[in-house]
Amino acid sequence: MIIPVPAIDLLDGCCVRLMQGAYDQVTNYHSNPLTVAQQWESQGATLLHVVDLDAARSGGQTHNTETIASIAKQVSIPVQTGGGIRSSADVTRILEHGIHRVIIGTAAVQDPSLVHAMVAKYGAKRVAVGIDAKEGEVRVSGWLEGTGVAAFEFAREMERCGIRRIIYTDISRDGTMTGPNLSAYRTLGMQLESAKLMASGGVSGPEDLAALDELESVGVDSVIIGRALYEGKFSDHTLWPDGLKRCP
């Protein structure tokens, strides 16, 4: 069964969602991200996906860093985080805050050797790669810049660097609630040998989780959900039944 992972996207200290990664199309859902994190924990979530959107755009530390550290400290479930992680020092700093898993995105494209080094230092369970793609091309710096890099080929390269967890976001679906890109996840999953896929983008309700369940055989084991959670599309659905207590 696919494992749902709540998204907590931070912009200017608030919990928000963007439409297809556009910073000028922001929906603000809550001014206290810690309260949101505790809410998802109380409902049974086994992992939180926290992204520093300010850092993703600019790189480096932002005022959200302390918020992320506070969330990791005050919830009892694991937290994975990404956004603005550009160097080995950034990876170390994040992990020292008690974060379960760090997600490298832009820096993985710019310097694949960083990924290899961080996996060697911290292990594949604590380092993941985020691939944010639009029309099959990897985009970086908060999704604002194209790279000319083919997403699936890049995923295979990251697997060769030792990555065993890939978060694959279809930018064109993100924040739209138009359904996940099932064909992309299926195709990529079939091309990977050992890395697991965490899907992201487009989930609109329980029916999408059922469709993603069919991709477990090709390595898709979890999905990040944002807008659909915040807008109550799962209010009558048990996302984390007692038998689903695994952390992807």
N, C-alpha and C positions, 0 to 999 in steps of 0.2 A: 504493500500500500504506500502511495506517495506521501511523503512527510511535508506538511505545510510549514513554512518558515515566515513569520511576520516581519515585514520591512519597517524599519524606523529610519526615515531619511531626515537628516538635520540640515536646516538652512536658517542662518541668523538665530540659532538657538531653539528653533521651533521644529515640531514634527510636521513635515509637509509631504506632498507628492507633486512631481512634475508631470507634465503631459509630453510624452515622447522625448524626455530629457531637456525640454526647453525651459530655461531659467526665467523666462518672461511669462510662463504659464504655470503658476504656482497655486496650489490649493493648500491652505494652512489648516491642519487638523487639530493641533494641540500645542499649547505653549510650554507644556512640561513633559519632555520626552521620558523622564523617569517614570512618571505616572503611567504613561502608555506602555512602557516595558513591563511594569508590574501587572498591568491589566492582562497582557498576553500571557505572562507567566501564570497568573491565577487561573486562566482558562485552559492551561495544560500544554502550552508551547514547550518544545524541547530545545529550541535554538532561536536566537534573535539575530536578525541581519540589520546591522546599523551602519549607515553610510554618512560620511561627512561631505555634504555637497559643496560646502564652501571650499574645503580643502581639495576636493576633486577638481575644481575649476582652477584654483590658484597654486596648489601644491603646498606642502609644509603644514605646520601646526596652525590651528585656528582656535577660537573660543569654544568650539564644540569638543575639543580634546578632553577637557575636564568632564564634560557631560557624559561622554562615552565611558570614561574611566569610572564615573559614579554609577552608571547603569551596570557595568560589569561587577562592581563591588556590591551593589545592593539587590541584585537578583541572584537566584541560586542556580539558574540554568546558564549554559554556555552562550557566549556572545561572539559573533564574528563581525569584523568591521573592515571597511575599505574607504578609500577616498583620500587622495593626496599623499599616498605612500610612495615615495620616490627613491628611497635609499635604504641601505642596510640599517642605518641609524634609526630611520623611521620605523622599520619593522621591529627592531629591538625595543624601542620606546613603547610601541603599542602593546607588544606582548608582555612587557613588564608591568603594564597597567592591569594585568589579569585577564586580558582578552584570550579567548579560546583559540581563535583562528584569525590570521591576518590575510586580507585579500589584496593582491598586487595586480594592478591594471595597467595604467599608462607606462609605468617603469618596466613592466614585463616586455612590452613591445620595444621600448627604447634600449633596454639592456637585458636580454635573456639570461646572461651570465649571473645577474643578481638573483634571479629565481633559483637557478641551480645552487648558488651559494647558500641561500636562505633555507632551502630544503635540506641541504647537507648539514646546516647548523642546527636547525630547529625540528626537522622531521616533516614528513609529508602531511601529518595530521594537523599541523599548526600553520601551514602555509598553503594558500589556495591562489588560483589565478582567476580574475574576473575578465571575461571577454564580452565586450559590449559591441554589438554589430548592427549595422544597418545595410540592408541589401547585400549581405555577405562580406562587408568590409569592416574591419576593426576600427573603432573610433576611440579617441583618447581625450584627456584633459576635460573631464566632465562631459564627454560625448560631443564636444564642440569641434574637434579636429579629426579629419579623415587621415588615414595612414597609407592606403593602398595595399594593406596587408589582408590577405584572404583569411577569414575567420577560422574556417575548418583546418586549413593548413597550419595556422598558428596554434590551434588547440593541440594538434599532433606534436608540434615542436615543444610545447610546454609539457606534454606527457613525457617526452624524451628527456626533459630537464628534471624529471622526478615528480612532477605534479600529479596528485591523485584525486584532486577535487577542482572542478571547473565550474564557475558560476557563469552561465551563458545567458545574456540578456538580449532580447530582440528589441532594439530601441523603437522601432516603428509600432510595436505593440504596447510598450511600457506606458502605464497610466491610462490606457484607452478602454480597458475591460472589453476588448473585442475577441478574446480567446487567444491562447498561446499558440506559437508557431510549431505545431506538432511535427510537421515534416522536417523542419530544421533540426529539432532535437533528435528525431529518429535517425536522420542521416548522419549527424555528428556522432551520436552514440554508437552507431555501427562501425564508425571509423576508428574509435578509440579502443585501446587494448585493455587498459586497467583503470583509467581515471573514471570517477563517477561524475555525473552531471547534475547540477542544481539549476533547474529552469527558472526563468524570470521574464515577466512581461506578458500582460494581456489577460491574466486570469479574471474571470467575471463571476464565477459562482461554482457550486458543487459539481456541475456537469463537466467542468474543465478538469477537475481533479480526477474524475472517473476516466476521462480520456487520457490523462497523463499516466494513470495507473497502467495503461496498456504498454507504456514505454519502459517499464521497469526491466524488461528482459534485455534492453540495449543500454542499461546503465543509468537511466534517469531515476533517481531515488528521492528527489525532493523538489519543492517549488517555492519560490519567494512570492508572497502575496502582499500587496500594498493597498491600493485604492479600494479593491473589492472588500477587504476587511474593514476599512475605515467607514465605508458607506453601507455596512450592514448586510452585504450579500450572503453572508454565512450565518446570520442570526438564528436560523432554525436548523443549523447543521452542526453536528459535533465534529470539530476539526481534529481533535486529539483524543480519541477514545482510549480507554485503559490499555488496550493492546498495542497502542502506537506510542511508545515512550522512548523510541530510539532517537539519538542525536545524529543527523547525517554528517 
